[in-house]
């Protein structure tokens, strides 16, 4: 009797886990599609939700709105499911440059790191493009800022980004295709609109 009860409890827990996982995956897929990240940035939604936190315990949550001042520095926490021995690429991109209605500079590359080890420690990866905070121009509405993680088939050797300062008219999907990265294994995104804080950022030094 006791063993039967144990089996029932175990099956119930497994069913609860599977339902929770399915709900989470569905939410990620739905949010990426509802907000146009699919197809504006990628053709398919990431397989997993990427955990991203900024200083002050600010969580990136599938399209929530954050302030430019809150995301001016790199995230303090990034986590995704990894495979032992694998290498990963981390991308942070804005498809709404200069605006979502007129994205003539799509995409704006904000961060690009390759060869991140399976520990998920991005500081151990190779930075091809340094982090740039969200700085949407005044009057351009909400911008979507998208994080993507790809599993690499091997080590990436790509020095052209180290020689270039331009970030505009780039494509995360094309980069993934060039390096045979397949579909993203994890992702997340938030939105930002212009605030007065950016007046200080845009103001030239005197």
BALOBA-1460 file (C-alpha; in Angstrom, 3 decimals):
// residues 206
<rec num="1" residu="x" x="0.000" y="0.000" z="0.000"/>
<rec num="2" residu="x" x="2.779" y="2.366" z="0.964"/>
<rec num="3" residu="x" x="4.713" y="1.574" z="-2.210"/>
<rec num="4" residu="x" x="1.610" y="2.187" z="-4.345"/>
<rec num="5" residu="x" x="1.074" y="5.546" z="-2.671"/>
<rec num="6" residu="x" x="4.719" y="6.429" z="-3.334"/>
<rec num="7" residu="x" x="4.338" y="5.599" z="-7.029"/>
<rec num="8" residu="x" x="1.177" y="7.707" z="-7.287"/>
<rec num="9" residu="x" x="2.884" y="10.666" z="-5.597"/>
<rec num="10" residu="x" x="5.915" y="10.318" z="-7.875"/>
<rec num="11" residu="x" x="3.770" y="10.210" z="-11.009"/>
<rec num="12" residu="x" x="1.807" y="13.242" z="-9.800"/>
<rec num="13" residu="x" x="5.011" y="15.215" z="-9.275"/>
<rec num="14" residu="x" x="6.302" y="14.229" z="-12.713"/>
<rec num="15" residu="x" x="3.026" y="15.264" z="-14.333"/>
<rec num="16" residu="x" x="3.132" y="18.607" z="-12.519"/>
<rec num="17" residu="x" x="6.705" y="19.168" z="-13.718"/>
<rec num="18" residu="x" x="5.823" y="18.337" z="-17.320"/>
<rec num="19" residu="x" x="2.815" y="20.646" z="-17.242"/>
<rec num="20" residu="x" x="4.909" y="23.463" z="-15.767"/>
<rec num="21" residu="x" x="7.615" y="22.951" z="-18.393"/>
<rec num="22" residu="x" x="5.063" y="22.897" z="-21.227"/>
<rec num="23" residu="x" x="3.384" y="26.043" z="-19.921"/>
<rec num="24" residu="x" x="6.722" y="27.843" z="-19.663"/>
<rec num="25" residu="x" x="7.772" y="26.806" z="-23.162"/>
<rec num="26" residu="x" x="4.397" y="27.834" z="-24.574"/>
<rec num="27" residu="x" x="4.585" y="31.202" z="-22.852"/>
<rec num="28" residu="x" x="8.048" y="31.876" z="-24.289"/>
<rec num="29" residu="x" x="6.923" y="30.906" z="-27.781"/>
<rec num="30" residu="x" x="3.712" y="32.916" z="-27.539"/>
<rec num="31" residu="x" x="5.469" y="36.021" z="-26.245"/>
<rec num="32" residu="x" x="8.144" y="35.913" z="-28.941"/>
<rec num="33" residu="x" x="5.426" y="35.644" z="-31.570"/>
<rec num="34" residu="x" x="2.967" y="38.129" z="-30.052"/>
<rec num="35" residu="x" x="5.689" y="40.775" z="-29.854"/>
<rec num="36" residu="x" x="6.995" y="40.102" z="-33.352"/>
<rec num="37" residu="x" x="10.431" y="38.915" z="-32.265"/>
<rec num="38" residu="x" x="9.423" y="35.976" z="-34.422"/>
<rec num="39" residu="x" x="9.888" y="36.687" z="-37.329"/>
<rec num="40" residu="x" x="11.644" y="40.076" z="-36.997"/>
<rec num="41" residu="x" x="14.748" y="38.589" z="-35.358"/>
<rec num="42" residu="x" x="14.447" y="34.799" z="-35.511"/>
<rec num="43" residu="x" x="12.238" y="32.420" z="-37.455"/>
<rec num="44" residu="x" x="11.552" y="30.129" z="-34.501"/>
<rec num="45" residu="x" x="11.230" y="30.769" z="-30.780"/>
<rec num="46" residu="x" x="14.059" y="29.708" z="-28.449"/>
<rec num="47" residu="x" x="13.766" y="26.261" z="-26.918"/>
<rec num="48" residu="x" x="14.215" y="27.607" z="-23.380"/>
<rec num="49" residu="x" x="13.663" y="30.793" z="-21.425"/>
<rec num="50" residu="x" x="16.926" y="32.614" z="-20.726"/>
<rec num="51" residu="x" x="17.239" y="33.910" z="-17.170"/>
<rec num="52" residu="x" x="18.494" y="37.506" z="-17.218"/>
<rec num="53" residu="x" x="18.817" y="39.878" z="-14.277"/>
<rec num="54" residu="x" x="20.243" y="43.379" z="-14.043"/>
<rec num="55" residu="x" x="21.551" y="45.144" z="-10.931"/>
<rec num="56" residu="x" x="18.880" y="45.808" z="-8.347"/>
<rec num="57" residu="x" x="17.342" y="42.366" z="-8.947"/>
<rec num="58" residu="x" x="15.627" y="43.605" z="-12.115"/>
<rec num="59" residu="x" x="14.345" y="40.630" z="-14.073"/>
<rec num="60" residu="x" x="13.951" y="40.472" z="-17.857"/>
<rec num="61" residu="x" x="10.548" y="38.888" z="-18.396"/>
<rec num="62" residu="x" x="9.404" y="38.333" z="-21.986"/>
<rec num="63" residu="x" x="8.699" y="41.892" z="-23.020"/>
<rec num="64" residu="x" x="8.440" y="43.738" z="-19.729"/>
<rec num="65" residu="x" x="9.360" y="47.429" z="-19.836"/>
<rec num="66" residu="x" x="12.585" y="48.591" z="-18.209"/>
<rec num="67" residu="x" x="14.284" y="51.992" z="-18.052"/>
<rec num="68" residu="x" x="17.469" y="52.906" z="-19.944"/>
<rec num="69" residu="x" x="19.179" y="53.754" z="-16.650"/>
<rec num="70" residu="x" x="18.428" y="50.252" z="-15.353"/>
<rec num="71" residu="x" x="20.097" y="48.452" z="-18.248"/>
<rec num="72" residu="x" x="23.062" y="50.736" z="-18.898"/>
<rec num="73" residu="x" x="25.480" y="48.084" z="-17.616"/>
<rec num="74" residu="x" x="25.802" y="44.390" z="-18.380"/>
<rec num="75" residu="x" x="23.385" y="41.985" z="-16.698"/>
<rec num="76" residu="x" x="24.587" y="40.577" z="-13.388"/>
<rec num="77" residu="x" x="23.023" y="37.174" z="-14.042"/>
<rec num="78" residu="x" x="22.502" y="35.124" z="-17.202"/>
<rec num="79" residu="x" x="21.603" y="31.440" z="-17.072"/>
<rec num="80" residu="x" x="20.372" y="28.784" z="-19.494"/>
<rec num="81" residu="x" x="20.425" y="24.960" z="-19.701"/>
<rec num="82" residu="x" x="23.859" y="23.853" z="-20.900"/>
<rec num="83" residu="x" x="25.476" y="20.641" z="-22.102"/>
<rec num="84" residu="x" x="28.803" y="19.501" z="-20.715"/>
<rec num="85" residu="x" x="31.701" y="20.480" z="-22.958"/>
<rec num="86" residu="x" x="29.597" y="22.619" z="-25.297"/>
<rec num="87" residu="x" x="30.366" y="26.184" z="-26.374"/>
<rec num="88" residu="x" x="27.772" y="28.936" z="-26.722"/>
<rec num="89" residu="x" x="27.151" y="32.287" z="-28.403"/>
<rec num="90" residu="x" x="25.313" y="35.052" z="-26.545"/>
<rec num="91" residu="x" x="23.634" y="37.826" z="-28.545"/>
<rec num="92" residu="x" x="21.876" y="41.023" z="-27.457"/>
<rec num="93" residu="x" x="20.211" y="42.896" z="-30.316"/>
<rec num="94" residu="x" x="17.706" y="45.669" z="-31.114"/>
<rec num="95" residu="x" x="15.516" y="45.079" z="-34.190"/>
<rec num="96" residu="x" x="13.829" y="48.482" z="-33.841"/>
<rec num="97" residu="x" x="16.593" y="50.873" z="-34.877"/>
<rec num="98" residu="x" x="15.843" y="53.672" z="-35.250"/>
<rec num="99" residu="x" x="12.168" y="52.758" z="-34.630"/>
<rec num="100" residu="x" x="9.875" y="49.773" z="-34.909"/>
<rec num="101" residu="x" x="7.814" y="51.559" z="-37.579"/>
<rec num="102" residu="x" x="10.889" y="52.453" z="-39.602"/>
<rec num="103" residu="x" x="13.646" y="49.914" z="-38.798"/>
<rec num="104" residu="x" x="16.103" y="51.053" z="-41.454"/>
<rec num="105" residu="x" x="19.077" y="50.124" z="-39.257"/>
<rec num="106" residu="x" x="17.707" y="46.713" z="-38.212"/>
<rec num="107" residu="x" x="19.343" y="45.138" z="-36.311"/>
<rec num="108" residu="x" x="21.534" y="47.122" z="-33.955"/>
<rec num="109" residu="x" x="24.093" y="44.810" z="-32.355"/>
<rec num="110" residu="x" x="24.390" y="45.591" z="-28.646"/>
<rec num="111" residu="x" x="26.464" y="42.635" z="-27.456"/>
<rec num="112" residu="x" x="28.097" y="39.603" z="-29.023"/>
<rec num="113" residu="x" x="30.034" y="36.947" z="-27.135"/>
<rec num="114" residu="x" x="31.225" y="33.640" z="-28.568"/>
<rec num="115" residu="x" x="32.923" y="30.538" z="-27.198"/>
<rec num="116" residu="x" x="31.200" y="30.749" z="-23.823"/>
<rec num="117" residu="x" x="31.944" y="27.493" z="-21.950"/>
<rec num="118" residu="x" x="29.277" y="25.122" z="-20.650"/>
<rec num="119" residu="x" x="29.646" y="26.652" z="-17.193"/>
<rec num="120" residu="x" x="27.627" y="29.535" z="-18.621"/>
<rec num="121" residu="x" x="30.216" y="32.007" z="-17.339"/>
<rec num="122" residu="x" x="30.110" y="34.694" z="-20.021"/>
<rec num="123" residu="x" x="33.262" y="36.301" z="-18.627"/>
<rec num="124" residu="x" x="35.102" y="33.239" z="-19.960"/>
<rec num="125" residu="x" x="33.811" y="33.804" z="-23.493"/>
<rec num="126" residu="x" x="35.301" y="35.907" z="-26.282"/>
<rec num="127" residu="x" x="33.706" y="39.342" z="-26.623"/>
<rec num="128" residu="x" x="33.367" y="40.288" z="-30.285"/>
<rec num="129" residu="x" x="31.170" y="43.315" z="-29.563"/>
<rec num="130" residu="x" x="31.251" y="45.034" z="-26.137"/>
<rec num="131" residu="x" x="28.003" y="45.585" z="-24.273"/>
<rec num="132" residu="x" x="26.007" y="48.702" z="-25.107"/>
<rec num="133" residu="x" x="22.988" y="49.712" z="-23.041"/>
<rec num="134" residu="x" x="19.571" y="50.509" z="-24.478"/>
<rec num="135" residu="x" x="19.407" y="54.034" z="-25.917"/>
<rec num="136" residu="x" x="16.275" y="54.468" z="-28.052"/>
<rec num="137" residu="x" x="16.014" y="57.957" z="-29.618"/>
<rec num="138" residu="x" x="13.246" y="60.316" z="-28.524"/>
<rec num="139" residu="x" x="9.946" y="59.869" z="-30.301"/>
<rec num="140" residu="x" x="10.684" y="56.360" z="-31.579"/>
<rec num="141" residu="x" x="8.420" y="54.484" z="-29.177"/>
<rec num="142" residu="x" x="9.174" y="51.195" z="-27.498"/>
<rec num="143" residu="x" x="12.196" y="49.243" z="-28.680"/>
<rec num="144" residu="x" x="12.522" y="45.488" z="-28.221"/>
<rec num="145" residu="x" x="15.866" y="44.308" z="-26.885"/>
<rec num="146" residu="x" x="16.415" y="40.625" z="-27.488"/>
<rec num="147" residu="x" x="18.771" y="38.144" z="-25.837"/>
<rec num="148" residu="x" x="19.565" y="34.934" z="-27.709"/>
<rec num="149" residu="x" x="21.816" y="32.005" z="-26.866"/>
<rec num="150" residu="x" x="23.015" y="29.505" z="-29.458"/>
<rec num="151" residu="x" x="24.896" y="26.253" z="-29.028"/>
<rec num="152" residu="x" x="27.995" y="26.183" z="-31.235"/>
<rec num="153" residu="x" x="29.096" y="23.130" z="-33.244"/>
<rec num="154" residu="x" x="32.692" y="24.063" z="-32.423"/>
<rec num="155" residu="x" x="34.909" y="27.016" z="-31.599"/>
<rec num="156" residu="x" x="34.196" y="30.209" z="-33.535"/>
<rec num="157" residu="x" x="37.079" y="32.128" z="-35.095"/>
<rec num="158" residu="x" x="35.694" y="35.430" z="-36.336"/>
<rec num="159" residu="x" x="37.876" y="38.517" z="-35.990"/>
<rec num="160" residu="x" x="35.990" y="40.875" z="-38.298"/>
<rec num="161" residu="x" x="33.884" y="42.248" z="-35.452"/>
<rec num="162" residu="x" x="37.008" y="43.192" z="-33.552"/>
<rec num="163" residu="x" x="38.008" y="45.447" z="-36.454"/>
<rec num="164" residu="x" x="34.614" y="47.110" z="-36.871"/>
<rec num="165" residu="x" x="32.924" y="49.737" z="-34.756"/>
<rec num="166" residu="x" x="29.673" y="49.765" z="-36.741"/>
<rec num="167" residu="x" x="26.790" y="47.904" z="-35.148"/>
<rec num="168" residu="x" x="23.902" y="48.777" z="-37.476"/>
<rec num="169" residu="x" x="22.244" y="46.631" z="-40.156"/>
<rec num="170" residu="x" x="23.375" y="43.403" z="-38.576"/>
<rec num="171" residu="x" x="21.410" y="40.161" z="-38.325"/>
<rec num="172" residu="x" x="21.508" y="37.644" z="-35.503"/>
<rec num="173" residu="x" x="19.897" y="35.066" z="-37.783"/>
<rec num="174" residu="x" x="22.510" y="35.586" z="-40.505"/>
<rec num="175" residu="x" x="25.326" y="35.312" z="-37.974"/>
<rec num="176" residu="x" x="23.795" y="32.066" z="-36.729"/>
<rec num="177" residu="x" x="23.514" y="30.745" z="-40.287"/>
<rec num="178" residu="x" x="27.107" y="31.710" z="-41.134"/>
<rec num="179" residu="x" x="28.376" y="29.713" z="-38.168"/>
<rec num="180" residu="x" x="25.918" y="26.797" z="-38.385"/>
<rec num="181" residu="x" x="24.397" y="27.560" z="-34.995"/>
<rec num="182" residu="x" x="20.913" y="26.300" z="-35.768"/>
<rec num="183" residu="x" x="17.989" y="27.575" z="-33.701"/>
<rec num="184" residu="x" x="18.466" y="29.458" z="-30.414"/>
<rec num="185" residu="x" x="18.560" y="27.240" z="-27.337"/>
<rec num="186" residu="x" x="17.437" y="30.063" z="-25.044"/>
<rec num="187" residu="x" x="16.158" y="33.611" z="-25.262"/>
<rec num="188" residu="x" x="14.357" y="36.470" z="-23.577"/>
<rec num="189" residu="x" x="13.610" y="40.121" z="-24.263"/>
<rec num="190" residu="x" x="12.510" y="43.388" z="-22.712"/>
<rec num="191" residu="x" x="11.343" y="46.760" z="-23.993"/>
<rec num="192" residu="x" x="12.613" y="50.293" z="-23.428"/>
<rec num="193" residu="x" x="11.338" y="53.736" z="-24.348"/>
<rec num="194" residu="x" x="13.229" y="57.042" z="-24.341"/>
<rec num="195" residu="x" x="13.495" y="58.825" z="-20.972"/>
<rec num="196" residu="x" x="15.086" y="62.076" z="-19.809"/>
<rec num="197" residu="x" x="18.041" y="60.058" z="-18.524"/>
<rec num="198" residu="x" x="19.170" y="59.621" z="-22.123"/>
<rec num="199" residu="x" x="19.461" y="63.388" z="-22.601"/>
<rec num="200" residu="x" x="22.610" y="63.210" z="-20.474"/>
<rec num="201" residu="x" x="23.892" y="60.253" z="-22.472"/>
<rec num="202" residu="x" x="23.333" y="61.915" z="-25.857"/>
<rec num="203" residu="x" x="24.647" y="65.323" z="-24.741"/>
<rec num="204" residu="x" x="28.170" y="65.802" z="-26.139"/>
<rec num="205" residu="x" x="31.010" y="66.447" z="-23.745"/>
<rec num="206" residu="x" x="32.150" y="70.055" z="-23.501"/>
